[in-house]
Amino acid sequence: MAAPRMDQTSTTIFQSARGTAVKLLSRYENSDSYIDKLLDAELRRSELEPADRALVTELVNGTVRWQSRLDWVLTGFYHGEFAKCLPHVKNALRIALYQMLFLNKIPPPAAINESVEIVKRIKGERHAGIVNAVLRNILRNVQTIRYPDRTENEVLHLSVHYAHPQWIVRRYVDRFGGVEAEALLAANNHRPMLTLRVNTMRSSIEEVERVLTEAEIKFERSPVHANSILITSLRDVRALPIFQNGLISVQDASASLAVQLAAPQPGYTVFDLCAAPGGKAVHAAELMKNSGKVVALEKYESKLRLIAENAERAGISIVQPEHGDARQYSTAEPADLVLVDAPCTGMGTLSKKPDIKWRRDIDDIRKMSVMQQEILSHASQLVRVGGCIVYSTCSIEPEENELTVRAFLETHPNFVVDPAENYLAADVCTNGFLQTFPHKHRSDGAFGARLVRTS
């Protein structure tokens, strides 16, 4: 039987949740785009029901999150070279296996049948038969799947079992030891929770918790930031009046801690050099009681509108979005505070953005460090004597964090570290710096340094 033509099936099979997931994963594999961008664009165009949209999101993110573990299993059961499978066939196998291994509410036979049907309608009976045979063989032997032995090769074992590239695992093991590295790898694979930061100018954490309780939305308080709430359900909080009316913002607790470290005061002049989408600028303005000035600089002009919208929604009038490069911005008026939320690899956000671990390599960390030092060096020219720079990243890699700060201090002796312990709880501080980890703090992995200009 000849395989059906793609244009005869794409308008039907690719409109289902699983078909959409296969399409997105195949597109991702053949592009440089990040999966969250592809997923958001697809769901905006889609006419899927809410339950199906949630399933697409779960299948796509889960399959990317666990990709190397899924591929390890499929390679062992596939007769031939699994890596050379046609993309749609490969991803139909992956989403079925992901459901079999990680989604208890979906019966394995149903997951298998859906993937077989997708492949049959796209590639025909022969490919569908192969998919059916492979998946049913795995189902019969799922309890006896073998992974690399930890005693023989700890890095390979952790890499396969927790679906991280070996270069990341090796760095974790060398830095933290095997036990803590495993805890960090496991935390990176947790489904992300949505973190809400309360706008204390408009509400209180108790009031927001009352609204969430009445809406039957499950939540818990952040263990590290007093005005942050973790949402444990998949509800679209942005549709709630408390979001639309600016009582809350979506912001990770680690980002809120960086602003707390900055300690902006009413009347301050603040420059946020890498501002989009504006979360830190708006939070700083809230802590300033909407008194003073916050210049929110953004390299990409298209993002200025988002900064303005977030400020307006929060009832903030002192945030001034400006288009410009953080390495070139100049002003006659020095700032009391400069926020440098530096571009980084995002290696502390693998729970939310699982494809980062497959897209990044060690060279990216080194390249980012060069850019970060350039931005930080320029920021030193923008702050008054007695003022400070708060340098932050959403990475846990030393080259982007403390090593970048140390390099800056060597060339800028008129700056000193103001210990983070003076502003934050000790359990989020390391060696005078803000440092959070997913497995310890239920937040992104992030870093922050407060640098005071002395002369």
C-alpha positions as CSV (number, residue, x, y, z in Angstrom):
1,M,0.0,0.0,0.0
2,A,1.4,3.4,-0.9
3,A,1.9,6.0,1.8
4,P,-0.8,8.7,1.7
5,R,0.2,12.1,0.4
6,M,1.0,14.6,3.2
7,D,-1.5,17.2,2.0
8,Q,-4.4,14.7,2.2
9,T,-3.8,14.0,5.9
10,S,-2.4,17.1,7.4
11,T,-5.7,18.8,7.7
12,T,-7.1,15.9,9.7
13,I,-4.6,13.9,11.6
14,F,-2.5,17.0,12.5
15,Q,-5.6,18.6,14.0
16,S,-5.8,16.0,16.8
17,A,-3.8,16.6,20.0
18,R,-1.3,13.8,19.4
19,G,-1.0,14.7,15.7
20,T,-0.3,18.3,16.6
21,A,2.4,17.1,19.0
22,V,4.1,15.0,16.4
23,K,4.0,17.9,13.9
24,L,5.5,20.3,16.4
25,L,8.2,17.9,17.5
26,S,9.2,17.2,13.9
27,R,9.3,20.9,13.2
28,Y,11.4,21.6,16.3
29,E,13.9,18.9,15.3
30,N,14.4,20.5,11.9
31,S,14.7,24.1,13.1
32,D,16.7,26.3,15.4
33,S,13.6,27.5,17.2
34,Y,13.0,26.8,20.9
35,I,10.0,24.6,21.6
36,D,8.1,27.1,23.7
37,K,8.0,29.6,20.8
38,L,6.8,26.9,18.4
39,L,4.2,25.6,20.9
40,D,2.9,29.1,21.7
41,A,2.5,30.0,18.0
42,E,0.7,26.7,17.2
43,L,-1.7,27.0,20.1
44,R,-2.6,30.5,19.1
45,R,-3.6,29.3,15.7
46,S,-5.2,26.1,17.0
47,E,-8.9,25.4,17.5
48,L,-8.3,22.6,19.9
49,E,-10.4,22.3,23.0
50,P,-8.7,23.3,26.3
51,A,-8.2,19.6,27.4
52,D,-6.5,18.9,24.1
53,R,-4.4,22.0,24.2
54,A,-3.2,20.9,27.7
55,L,-2.4,17.4,26.3
56,V,-0.4,18.9,23.4
57,T,1.6,21.0,25.9
58,E,2.2,18.0,28.1
59,L,3.3,15.7,25.2
60,V,5.6,18.2,23.6
61,N,7.3,19.4,26.7
62,G,7.5,16.0,28.3
63,T,8.9,14.4,25.2
64,V,11.6,17.0,24.8
65,R,12.3,16.9,28.6
66,W,12.9,13.1,28.5
67,Q,14.1,12.8,24.9
68,S,17.4,11.0,25.4
69,R,15.9,8.5,27.8
70,L,13.1,7.8,25.3
71,D,15.6,7.4,22.5
72,W,17.8,5.1,24.6
73,V,14.8,2.7,25.1
74,L,13.6,3.0,21.5
75,T,17.1,2.4,20.1
76,G,17.2,-0.9,22.1
77,F,13.9,-2.1,20.7
78,Y,14.0,-0.8,17.2
79,H,15.3,-3.1,14.5
80,G,17.6,-0.9,12.5
81,E,18.9,2.6,13.2
82,F,16.3,4.5,15.2
83,A,18.2,7.7,14.7
84,K,17.6,7.5,11.0
85,C,13.9,7.2,11.3
86,L,11.7,9.6,9.4
87,P,11.0,12.5,11.8
88,H,7.2,11.9,12.0
89,V,7.7,8.2,12.7
90,K,10.4,8.9,15.3
91,N,8.2,11.4,17.1
92,A,5.1,9.3,17.0
93,L,7.2,6.6,18.7
94,R,8.5,9.1,21.2
95,I,5.1,10.5,22.3
96,A,3.7,7.0,22.7
97,L,6.6,5.9,24.8
98,Y,6.4,9.1,26.9
99,Q,2.8,8.4,27.6
100,M,3.6,4.7,28.5
101,L,6.4,5.6,30.9
102,F,5.2,8.9,32.5
103,L,1.5,9.4,32.1
104,N,-0.4,7.0,34.3
105,K,-3.9,8.3,33.3
106,I,-3.5,7.3,29.7
107,P,-3.8,3.5,29.1
108,P,-0.7,2.3,27.1
109,P,-2.8,0.5,24.4
110,A,-4.6,3.8,23.7
111,A,-1.3,5.7,23.4
112,I,0.1,3.0,21.1
113,N,-3.0,2.9,18.9
114,E,-3.0,6.7,18.5
115,S,0.6,6.8,17.3
116,V,0.1,3.8,15.0
117,E,-2.9,5.6,13.4
118,I,-0.9,8.8,13.0
119,V,1.9,7.0,11.2
120,K,-0.5,4.9,9.1
121,R,-2.3,8.0,7.8
122,I,1.0,9.8,7.1
123,K,3.3,7.1,5.9
124,G,1.2,4.0,5.3
125,E,0.7,0.5,6.6
126,R,4.3,-0.7,6.5
127,H,5.7,2.1,8.8
128,A,2.6,1.8,11.0
129,G,3.3,-1.9,11.4
130,I,6.8,-1.3,12.5
131,V,5.7,1.3,15.0
132,N,3.0,-1.0,16.4
133,A,5.5,-3.9,16.8
134,V,8.2,-1.8,18.5
135,L,5.8,-0.2,21.0
136,R,4.0,-3.4,21.9
137,N,7.3,-5.2,22.4
138,I,8.3,-2.4,24.8
139,L,5.0,-2.7,26.6
140,R,5.6,-6.4,27.2
141,N,9.1,-5.8,28.5
142,V,8.7,-2.4,30.2
143,Q,9.5,-3.7,33.6
144,T,12.8,-5.1,32.5
145,I,14.2,-2.1,30.5
146,R,17.9,-1.8,31.4
147,Y,19.9,1.4,31.7
148,P,23.6,1.9,32.0
149,D,25.1,0.6,35.3
150,R,25.9,3.4,37.7
151,T,28.8,1.5,39.2
152,E,30.5,1.2,35.8
153,N,29.8,4.7,34.5
154,E,28.0,7.1,36.8
155,V,27.9,10.0,34.3
156,L,26.4,7.8,31.6
157,H,23.9,6.3,34.0
158,L,22.7,9.7,35.2
159,S,22.7,11.1,31.7
160,V,20.4,8.4,30.3
161,H,18.2,7.9,33.4
162,Y,17.6,11.7,33.9
163,A,17.8,12.7,30.2
164,H,20.6,15.3,30.3
165,P,23.6,15.5,28.0
166,Q,26.7,14.0,29.5
167,W,28.7,17.3,29.5
168,I,26.1,18.8,31.9
169,V,26.0,15.7,34.1
170,R,29.8,15.6,34.3
171,R,29.9,19.3,35.4
172,Y,27.2,18.6,38.1
173,V,29.0,15.6,39.4
174,D,32.4,17.3,39.5
175,R,30.9,20.3,41.3
176,F,28.3,18.8,43.7
177,G,29.1,15.1,43.9
178,G,26.9,12.3,42.6
179,V,24.1,12.4,45.2
180,E,23.4,16.2,44.9
181,A,23.9,16.1,41.2
182,E,21.2,13.5,41.0
183,A,18.8,15.6,43.0
184,L,19.5,18.6,40.7
185,L,18.9,16.5,37.6
186,A,15.7,15.2,39.0
187,A,14.5,18.7,39.9
188,N,15.3,19.9,36.4
189,N,12.8,17.3,35.1
190,H,9.9,18.3,37.4
191,R,6.9,19.8,35.6
192,P,7.2,23.5,36.2
193,M,4.9,25.4,38.5
194,L,3.7,28.9,37.8
195,T,5.0,31.5,40.3
196,L,2.9,34.5,41.1
197,R,4.3,37.6,42.8
198,V,1.9,39.7,44.8
199,N,1.8,43.5,44.0
200,T,1.9,44.8,47.5
201,M,0.8,48.2,46.3
202,R,-2.6,46.8,45.4
203,S,-3.0,43.7,47.5
204,S,-1.6,41.3,50.1
205,I,-0.6,37.6,49.9
206,E,-3.5,36.8,52.2
207,E,-6.0,38.4,49.9
208,V,-4.6,36.7,46.8
209,E,-4.6,33.3,48.6
210,R,-8.3,33.9,49.5
211,V,-9.1,34.6,45.8
212,L,-7.2,31.5,44.7
213,T,-9.0,29.3,47.3
214,E,-12.4,30.5,46.2
215,A,-11.5,29.8,42.6
216,E,-10.4,26.3,43.7
217,I,-6.9,26.8,42.3
218,K,-4.3,24.8,44.2
219,F,-1.3,26.7,45.5
220,E,1.4,26.9,48.1
221,R,3.6,29.7,49.3
222,S,7.2,30.0,48.0
223,P,9.7,28.8,50.6
224,V,12.1,31.6,49.7
225,H,10.1,34.7,48.8
226,A,7.5,36.1,51.2
227,N,5.2,37.5,48.5
228,S,5.4,34.7,46.0
229,I,2.9,31.9,45.5
230,L,3.4,28.6,43.6
231,I,0.5,27.4,41.5
232,T,0.4,23.7,41.3
233,S,-2.5,23.3,38.9
234,L,-2.5,24.0,35.1
235,R,-5.1,26.8,35.2
236,D,-4.6,29.9,33.1
237,V,-4.1,32.4,35.9
238,R,-3.9,35.2,33.3
239,A,-7.6,34.9,32.8
240,L,-8.3,35.7,36.4
241,P,-9.3,39.3,37.5
242,I,-6.5,39.4,40.0
243,F,-4.0,39.2,37.1
244,Q,-5.9,41.5,34.8
245,N,-6.2,44.1,37.5
246,G,-2.5,44.0,38.4
247,L,-2.8,42.4,41.8
248,I,-0.3,39.7,40.8
249,S,2.5,39.2,38.2
250,V,4.0,36.0,36.9
251,Q,7.6,36.1,38.1
252,D,9.8,33.4,39.4
253,A,10.8,33.7,43.1
254,S,14.5,33.8,42.2
255,A,13.9,36.9,40.0
256,S,12.0,38.6,42.9
257,L,14.9,37.8,45.2
258,A,17.3,39.6,42.8
259,V,15.1,42.8,43.1
260,Q,15.0,42.3,46.9
261,L,18.8,42.2,46.9
262,A,18.8,45.5,44.9
263,A,16.7,47.1,47.6
264,P,15.3,50.0,45.5
265,Q,14.0,53.0,47.6
266,P,11.3,55.6,46.8
267,G,12.8,58.4,44.8
268,Y,15.6,56.4,43.3
269,T,16.7,56.6,39.7
270,V,17.0,53.1,38.4
271,F,18.3,51.7,35.1
272,D,17.3,48.2,34.1
273,L,19.6,47.5,31.2
274,C,18.1,44.2,30.0
275,A,14.5,44.8,30.9
276,A,12.1,42.8,28.8
277,P,9.5,41.6,29.6
278,G,9.7,44.2,32.4
279,G,9.2,42.0,35.5
280,K,12.2,43.3,37.5
281,A,11.6,46.9,36.4
282,V,7.9,46.7,37.5
283,H,8.8,45.0,40.8
284,A,11.5,47.6,41.6
285,A,8.9,50.4,40.9
286,E,6.4,48.7,43.2
287,L,9.0,48.6,46.0
288,M,9.7,52.3,45.3
289,K,6.0,53.0,45.9
290,N,5.8,54.3,42.3
291,S,8.1,57.3,43.3
292,G,11.3,58.0,41.3
293,K,12.2,56.8,37.9
294,V,12.9,53.4,36.3
295,V,14.4,53.4,32.8
296,A,13.6,50.0,31.3
297,L,16.1,49.5,28.5
298,E,15.5,46.9,25.8
299,K,17.6,46.0,22.8
300,Y,14.6,44.7,20.8
301,E,12.2,47.5,20.0
302,S,9.3,45.0,19.5
303,K,9.4,44.2,23.2
304,L,9.0,47.7,24.5
305,R,5.2,47.4,24.3
306,L,5.2,44.4,26.6
307,I,7.2,46.3,29.2
308,A,4.7,49.2,29.0
309,E,1.7,46.9,29.3
310,N,3.1,45.1,32.3
311,A,3.8,48.4,34.0
312,E,0.3,49.8,33.2
313,R,-1.4,46.6,34.4
314,A,0.4,46.9,37.8
315,G,-0.6,50.5,38.2
316,I,3.0,51.8,37.7
317,S,3.7,55.1,36.0
318,I,7.4,55.6,36.7
319,V,8.7,52.8,34.3
320,Q,10.0,54.4,31.1
321,P,10.6,51.8,28.3
322,E,13.5,52.8,26.1
323,H,15.1,51.2,23.1
324,G,18.8,50.7,23.3
325,D,21.8,48.3,23.8
326,A,23.0,47.7,27.3
327,R,26.6,48.0,26.1
328,Q,26.1,51.4,24.6
329,Y,23.5,53.2,26.7
330,S,24.6,56.6,27.9
331,T,23.1,59.3,30.1
332,A,24.1,62.5,31.8
333,E,22.3,61.5,35.0
334,P,23.9,58.7,37.0
335,A,21.7,56.1,38.6
336,D,21.3,55.2,42.2
337,L,20.8,51.6,41.1
338,V,21.6,49.7,37.9
339,L,19.9,46.3,37.3
340,V,21.9,44.0,35.0
341,D,19.7,41.0,34.4
342,A,22.2,39.7,31.9
343,P,21.5,37.6,28.8
344,C,22.6,34.1,29.8
345,T,22.3,30.4,28.9
346,G,19.3,29.9,31.0
347,M,20.8,26.8,32.6
348,G,18.9,27.4,35.8
349,T,15.5,27.1,34.0
350,L,15.6,23.6,32.5
351,S,12.3,22.7,34.2
352,K,10.5,25.4,32.3
353,K,12.6,25.2,29.1
354,P,13.7,21.6,28.7
355,D,15.1,22.1,25.2
356,I,17.8,24.4,26.5
357,K,19.8,21.3,27.6
358,W,19.8,20.0,24.1
359,R,20.4,23.3,22.4
360,R,23.3,24.6,24.5
361,D,26.9,23.4,24.9
362,I,30.0,24.5,26.9
363,D,31.0,27.0,24.2
364,D,27.7,28.9,24.8
365,I,28.6,29.4,28.4
366,R,32.0,30.8,27.5
367,K,30.5,33.1,24.9
368,M,27.8,34.4,27.2
369,S,30.5,35.2,29.8
370,V,32.2,37.5,27.4
371,M,29.0,39.4,26.7
372,Q,28.1,39.6,30.3
373,Q,31.4,41.1,31.2
374,E,31.0,43.7,28.5
375,I,27.5,44.7,29.8
376,L,28.7,44.7,33.4
377,S,31.7,46.9,32.6
378,H,29.5,49.4,30.8
379,A,27.1,49.5,33.7
380,S,29.9,50.6,36.0
381,Q,29.9,54.0,34.1
382,L,26.2,54.5,34.7
383,V,26.0,54.4,38.5
384,R,26.8,57.2,41.0
385,V,29.4,56.9,43.8
386,G,27.7,55.1,46.6
387,G,25.1,53.6,44.3
388,C,25.1,49.9,43.3
389,I,24.8,47.5,40.4
390,V,22.9,44.3,40.9
391,Y,24.1,41.7,38.4
392,S,21.9,38.6,38.0
393,T,21.4,35.6,35.7
394,C,19.0,32.7,35.5
395,S,22.0,30.3,35.3
396,I,23.8,28.1,37.8
397,E,27.1,28.0,35.8
398,P,30.1,29.6,37.6
399,E,31.5,31.1,34.4
400,E,28.4,33.2,34.1
401,N,28.1,34.1,37.7
402,E,30.8,34.4,40.4
403,L,33.6,34.1,37.9
404,T,32.1,37.0,35.8
405,V,31.8,39.1,39.0
406,R,35.4,38.2,40.1
407,A,36.7,39.2,36.6
408,F,34.8,42.5,36.9
409,L,36.2,43.3,40.3
410,E,39.7,42.7,39.2
411,T,39.4,45.5,36.5
412,H,37.1,47.7,38.6
413,P,38.7,48.1,42.0
414,N,36.3,51.0,42.8
415,F,33.5,48.4,43.3
416,V,33.0,46.0,46.2
417,V,30.6,43.2,47.0
418,D,27.9,44.1,49.4
419,P,27.1,40.7,50.9
420,A,23.7,39.3,49.9
421,E,23.2,38.1,53.4
422,N,22.6,41.7,54.4
423,Y,19.4,41.7,52.4
424,L,18.3,38.0,52.0
425,A,17.9,34.9,54.1
426,A,21.1,32.9,54.5
427,D,19.7,29.8,52.8
428,V,19.6,31.6,49.4
429,C,23.1,33.0,49.8
430,T,26.5,31.6,49.0
431,N,29.8,33.4,49.5
432,G,28.1,36.8,49.6
433,F,26.0,36.1,46.5
434,L,22.4,35.2,45.9
435,Q,22.3,31.6,44.6
436,T,19.3,29.5,44.2
437,F,18.9,25.9,42.9
438,P,15.8,24.1,41.7
439,H,16.4,21.1,44.0
440,K,16.8,23.3,47.1
441,H,14.6,26.3,46.7
442,R,11.6,25.3,44.5
443,S,12.6,28.1,42.1
444,D,14.7,28.6,39.0
445,G,18.4,28.3,39.5
446,A,19.6,31.9,39.6
447,F,22.5,34.2,40.8
448,G,22.7,37.7,42.0
449,A,25.6,40.0,43.1
450,R,25.2,43.4,44.7
451,L,28.2,45.6,43.7
452,V,28.6,49.0,45.4
453,R,30.6,51.8,43.8
454,T,33.0,53.2,46.4
455,S,34.7,56.0,44.4
